[in-house]
Amino acid sequence: MTLLSVAGYLFLLAIAAKGILIYGSHHPLKENLVIVDGTVKKIRLGGNGKSTSFQIESDSVTHVYSSYYGLVWPGMEHIRIDDWVHVLAERNKLNRNEFITGKRYYIWELIHGDQVIVSYDDIRELVNGKEENLNKYSNGILVVSAIFLLIAYARKLNLK
């Protein structure tokens, strides 16, 4: 392995990471989200690094719906098994294990009874803020890897 090949691989990895970030950051508009009206079959409240998820049965099909970043929103602790919920959700496009675990979704809005637990606007603000930070870091890594590639290439030209 030469310094130039290492720099090239790092640059390609940075480009791939940026592409995945761009792909993952395209979220549907509110009117294009999946509408789910169903009953809760299993609850796992997150916190301390664990994800928050609900198995919800709707139209005789059960899928897992998770909150973004594992957050436990106020009011989620009052949801019980067999409670009715209304959810607006986005399919997890980056789920590698979909064939094994089934389709998984992210919650964009959650209504339990007549109480809005998670609102679309709050999730939009949260997700945009986190993705903005990720975008800054990925741009920085891309710039650093490009500079490293240029330095490695200039060094190779100097050695000839």
QUIHU-V698671 format. One record per helix or strand of 3 or more residues. SS is the DSSP state (H for helix, E for strand). FROM is the first residue (numbers start at 1). LEN is the number of residues. Records with the same first field share a line. If there is no record, write none. Layout:
BEGIN
SS: FROM-LEN ; FROM-LEN
END
This chain:
BEGIN
H: 3-22 ; 30-3 ; 68-3 ; 76-3 ; 98-4 ; 120-40
E: 34-11 ; 53-6 ; 61-6 ; 84-8 ; 104-9 ; 115-4
END
